[in-house]
């Protein structure tokens, strides 16, 4: 671990996006004393007033949440006929949005869990962020199947439970799989998020000046006191949760994709779907974190924790998944051609030359071609390009779900049942409302919870790592025992 | 030795409510040295409190590996068992229903349910196990009465020896902690 050279101009941002020859590149730039880490992260939540931008953003997001509430109530009192769904396209916007939000959720788990399992220390700056993204995106995702079933007040019928109505669960039904996968995902990501936050919530408790804050954070942190014996169990618990969540990342999108793959619809009935959906989910998730982390690091002054190296690494992973997506798109077209089946080829021809041709080409460019700019380092370190690609990719991934669902459904085996899908204004308002829900939760998180995992960052800065001297001194201790 | 020592008697009469002694150390290295010495001296009721997990401290303190992984495994296997056996009982034995000519029970069809339940139960048992093994939530602790202890979540590195320890004596333990380079020493009242 090296610290920053002293002659470095303090106001200039330190570029740690490449490995230095003269020593290890620091994970946290600037003055990385333990107290300063606490000051910076807690300072965001303790400031009497948030930045003006925060209030503006919250006002916009909250109005969108209001819109969502109105749309959901309107739908509940009127019926699903308000949406563009029709007899041919039974899965319209709700399922598109559901798959889209589940996908966004995945990056959080990926960054937290998989990078923890592989002991990637650079994740400490962004994992809390990413986990928050997961929890909020799952909340948005869960909303859509719930309203899509038509009678959400009976959504608990999805869960097999003993009842006196003669309801008998069908364990072969993908609807049950969804309930299991999404329910598990929401519960698990919430628990993982909270467990990871316990030491930082304790830091908030210990710094709080008002009684209310002290009580709330005190209860949330379970009375954590940083005991070494607790840390031992805590670290093991976190690692176990990470391993389980890693399985979940691969499992949830695979389950969601199986909902499609078990249906005998051309364009859905494919063995490639589980890895395809998982890669797509991770891709959109990484792009979301990229798009959110950059504005947040400027807005809340977290440049030393979410460094250029983080942005650079995120961009590289986005590039990897973009390339996987491009490969899968090509393979899908090839397999459709190679199958020799006219039914199988039709949706793929429709994707490029049908009535929704612009969406078909859009996903190729937004997801496959544009992110290739990340091959160049100047693009990976340019915040504007990173945010732009982050937004484009999410747009592209939303379009991809539209393409998979709508294009396969709107023209199936019987031309007499072909029907175009036109979303209504209620569809669009509900989608916009779900974004409002996501951003409201995210903004509240930025203001009231530890945005960066302080305890994890402290363990990787020079002050937190025992020196070799300490090891020698420690090694000398048994001699003390002797005399 | 315990009964005859004068210091113990003094402690028992003068400070009956003493919880223990809390020493602060300036850096990770000195905390590790101190912890190693305290362990070597034969103390059993003592602990370190740090704002982050200090690498190597659990080895120095000779903390036994936790049984938590076994709890997780047990929970996870219970989940799989439920995910596979519940459909068998419900659809295979209790009331066989024919869905599109499919078998009443099949392993592949149950994987999408059994797998999430594997994770869900594994996570539940990990979180509950963590909570039980640590004795949390515990919203009050004598250490919280010490003002300095607030820095245990910021940048303070503390070593606490409890009065309940059989080897504890106010003067001797205080001297030991001071000789190990403590920058601050507090008496923690219960």
Boltz contact constraints between the chains, C-beta under 6 A:
constraints:
  - contact:
      token1: [A, 34]
      token2: [B, 155]
      max_distance: 6.0
  - contact:
      token1: [A, 35]
      token2: [B, 155]
      max_distance: 6.0
  - contact:
      token1: [A, 38]
      token2: [B, 154]
      max_distance: 6.0
  - contact:
      token1: [A, 170]
      token2: [B, 99]
      max_distance: 6.0
  - contact:
      token1: [A, 171]
      token2: [B, 87]
      max_distance: 6.0
  - contact:
      token1: [A, 171]
      token2: [B, 91]
      max_distance: 6.0
  - contact:
      token1: [A, 172]
      token2: [B, 99]
      max_distance: 6.0
  - contact:
      token1: [A, 172]
      token2: [B, 102]
      max_distance: 6.0
  - contact:
      token1: [A, 172]
      token2: [B, 109]
      max_distance: 6.0
  - contact:
      token1: [A, 177]
      token2: [B, 112]
      max_distance: 6.0
  - contact:
      token1: [A, 180]
      token2: [B, 113]
      max_distance: 6.0
  - contact:
      token1: [A, 180]
      token2: [B, 116]
      max_distance: 6.0
  - contact:
      token1: [A, 181]
      token2: [B, 116]
      max_distance: 6.0
  - contact:
      token1: [A, 184]
      token2: [B, 116]
      max_distance: 6.0
  - contact:
      token1: [A, 184]
      token2: [B, 119]
      max_distance: 6.0
  - contact:
      token1: [A, 184]
      token2: [B, 120]
      max_distance: 6.0
  - contact:
      token1: [A, 188]
      token2: [B, 123]
      max_distance: 6.0
  - contact:
      token1: [A, 191]
      token2: [B, 123]
      max_distance: 6.0
  - contact:
      token1: [A, 191]
      token2: [B, 127]
      max_distance: 6.0
  - contact:
      token1: [A, 202]
      token2: [B, 153]
      max_distance: 6.0
  - contact:
      token1: [A, 203]
      token2: [B, 153]
      max_distance: 6.0
  - contact:
      token1: [A, 206]
      token2: [B, 150]
      max_distance: 6.0
  - contact:
      token1: [A, 206]
      token2: [B, 153]
      max_distance: 6.0
  - contact:
      token1: [A, 222]
      token2: [B, 136]
      max_distance: 6.0
  - contact:
      token1: [A, 222]
      token2: [B, 137]
      max_distance: 6.0
  - contact:
      token1: [A, 223]
      token2: [B, 136]
      max_distance: 6.0
  - contact:
      token1: [A, 223]
      token2: [B, 137]
      max_distance: 6.0
  - contact:
      token1: [A, 223]
      token2: [B, 138]
      max_distance: 6.0
  - contact:
      token1: [A, 223]
      token2: [B, 139]
      max_distance: 6.0
  - contact:
      token1: [A, 225]
      token2: [B, 49]
      max_distance: 6.0
  - contact:
      token1: [A, 225]
      token2: [B, 141]
      max_distance: 6.0
  - contact:
      token1: [A, 225]
      token2: [B, 143]
      max_distance: 6.0
  - contact:
      token1: [A, 226]
      token2: [B, 49]
      max_distance: 6.0
  - contact:
      token1: [A, 226]
      token2: [B, 50]
      max_distance: 6.0
  - contact:
      token1: [A, 226]
      token2: [B, 51]
      max_distance: 6.0
  - contact:
      token1: [A, 226]
      token2: [B, 152]
      max_distance: 6.0
  - contact:
      token1: [A, 226]
      token2: [B, 153]
      max_distance: 6.0
  - contact:
      token1: [A, 227]
      token2: [B, 47]
      max_distance: 6.0
  - contact:
      token1: [A, 227]
      token2: [B, 49]
      max_distance: 6.0
  - contact:
      token1: [A, 228]
      token2: [B, 47]
      max_distance: 6.0
  - contact:
      token1: [A, 228]
      token2: [B, 48]
      max_distance: 6.0
  - contact:
      token1: [A, 228]
      token2: [B, 57]
      max_distance: 6.0
  - contact:
      token1: [A, 228]
      token2: [B, 61]
      max_distance: 6.0
  - contact:
      token1: [A, 229]
      token2: [B, 47]
      max_distance: 6.0
  - contact:
      token1: [A, 229]
      token2: [B, 63]
      max_distance: 6.0
  - contact:
      token1: [A, 230]
      token2: [B, 134]
      max_distance: 6.0
  - contact:
      token1: [A, 231]
      token2: [B, 53]
      max_distance: 6.0
  - contact:
      token1: [A, 232]
      token2: [B, 58]
      max_distance: 6.0
  - contact:
      token1: [A, 232]
      token2: [B, 63]
      max_distance: 6.0
  - contact:
      token1: [A, 233]
      token2: [B, 66]
      max_distance: 6.0
  - contact:
      token1: [A, 233]
      token2: [B, 68]
      max_distance: 6.0
  - contact:
      token1: [A, 233]
      token2: [B, 130]
      max_distance: 6.0
  - contact:
      token1: [A, 233]
      token2: [B, 133]
      max_distance: 6.0
  - contact:
      token1: [A, 233]
      token2: [B, 134]
      max_distance: 6.0
  - contact:
      token1: [A, 235]
      token2: [B, 53]
      max_distance: 6.0
  - contact:
      token1: [A, 236]
      token2: [B, 66]
      max_distance: 6.0
  - contact:
      token1: [A, 236]
      token2: [B, 68]
      max_distance: 6.0
  - contact:
      token1: [A, 237]
      token2: [B, 68]
      max_distance: 6.0
  - contact:
      token1: [A, 237]
      token2: [B, 126]
      max_distance: 6.0
  - contact:
      token1: [A, 237]
      token2: [B, 130]
      max_distance: 6.0
  - contact:
      token1: [A, 240]
      token2: [B, 72]
      max_distance: 6.0
  - contact:
      token1: [A, 240]
      token2: [B, 126]
      max_distance: 6.0
  - contact:
      token1: [A, 241]
      token2: [B, 126]
      max_distance: 6.0
  - contact:
      token1: [A, 244]
      token2: [B, 119]
      max_distance: 6.0
  - contact:
      token1: [A, 244]
      token2: [B, 122]
      max_distance: 6.0
  - contact:
      token1: [A, 244]
      token2: [B, 123]
      max_distance: 6.0
  - contact:
      token1: [A, 247]
      token2: [B, 119]
      max_distance: 6.0
  - contact:
      token1: [A, 248]
      token2: [B, 119]
      max_distance: 6.0
  - contact:
      token1: [A, 251]
      token2: [B, 115]
      max_distance: 6.0
  - contact:
      token1: [A, 255]
      token2: [B, 112]
      max_distance: 6.0
  - contact:
      token1: [A, 258]
      token2: [B, 112]
      max_distance: 6.0
  - contact:
      token1: [A, 455]
      token2: [B, 52]
      max_distance: 6.0
  - contact:
      token1: [A, 458]
      token2: [B, 51]
      max_distance: 6.0
  - contact:
      token1: [A, 458]
      token2: [B, 52]
      max_distance: 6.0
  - contact:
      token1: [A, 459]
      token2: [B, 52]
      max_distance: 6.0
  - contact:
      token1: [A, 459]
      token2: [B, 53]
      max_distance: 6.0
  - contact:
      token1: [A, 464]
      token2: [B, 52]
      max_distance: 6.0
  - contact:
      token1: [A, 466]
      token2: [B, 28]
      max_distance: 6.0
  - contact:
      token1: [A, 466]
      token2: [B, 29]
      max_distance: 6.0
  - contact:
      token1: [A, 466]
      token2: [B, 32]
      max_distance: 6.0
  - contact:
      token1: [A, 466]
      token2: [B, 55]
      max_distance: 6.0
  - contact:
      token1: [A, 466]
      token2: [B, 56]
      max_distance: 6.0
  - contact:
      token1: [A, 467]
      token2: [B, 29]
      max_distance: 6.0
  - contact:
      token1: [A, 469]
      token2: [B, 29]
      max_distance: 6.0
  - contact:
      token1: [A, 470]
      token2: [B, 29]
      max_distance: 6.0
  - contact:
      token1: [A, 470]
      token2: [B, 32]
      max_distance: 6.0
  - contact:
      token1: [A, 473]
      token2: [B, 33]
      max_distance: 6.0
  - contact:
      token1: [A, 474]
      token2: [B, 32]
      max_distance: 6.0
  - contact:
      token1: [A, 474]
      token2: [B, 36]
      max_distance: 6.0
  - contact:
      token1: [A, 477]
      token2: [B, 36]
      max_distance: 6.0
  - contact:
      token1: [A, 477]
      token2: [B, 37]
      max_distance: 6.0
  - contact:
      token1: [A, 477]
      token2: [B, 40]
      max_distance: 6.0
  - contact:
      token1: [A, 480]
      token2: [B, 37]
      max_distance: 6.0
  - contact:
      token1: [A, 480]
      token2: [B, 40]
      max_distance: 6.0
  - contact:
      token1: [A, 481]
      token2: [B, 40]
      max_distance: 6.0
